[in-house]
């Protein structure tokens, strides 16, 4: 039994599509790197990996390093500060310019705030180099949160900062914000910018 003409044409076009698309993508795929789904630690160079360190218990912190932290670690550090701003960000988007952390640190210090910049992952880390000597840099410790997916460990981290249940989901209308104001070691509010 002969298939109708429109079915044969559709079959031919779908076969053609299946041959052409992989051929067009083949030269592009080796140069593509998917970023942002995980922490992107595996995309770092050896030099960049040498900058990443666990937060030491008693030793002084080095401004040239990047320290892995949980929200609990950060909350215990900033409990000594009267006022603090935690800036949660990702430098990975090439469409936006990398944040000037030195200028942010200066502005926060002038306003009487301690400044804690926290990376959500390692994507775009090269855009921040050389790391400043006037501020410390932190990154969310995905191993602590037992998930490799950034959207999950970032949510867990932010919820813990705000003293919410770790696994609580953000509501669709809620903007998680990037500047978190702490007063006396407790979360106060989200800020659109450093005051």
Buried (B, 14 or more C-beta within 10 A) or exposed (E): EEEEEEEEEEEEEEEEEEEEEEEEEEEEEEEEEEBBEBBBBEBBEEEBEEBBEEBEEEEEBBEEBBBBBBBEBBBEBBEEBEBBBBBBBBBBBEEEEBBEBEEBBBBBBEEEBBBBBBBBBBBBBBBBEEBBEEBBBBBBBBBBBEBEEBEBBBBBBBBBBBEBEEEEEEEEEEEEBBBBBBEEBEBEEBBEEBE
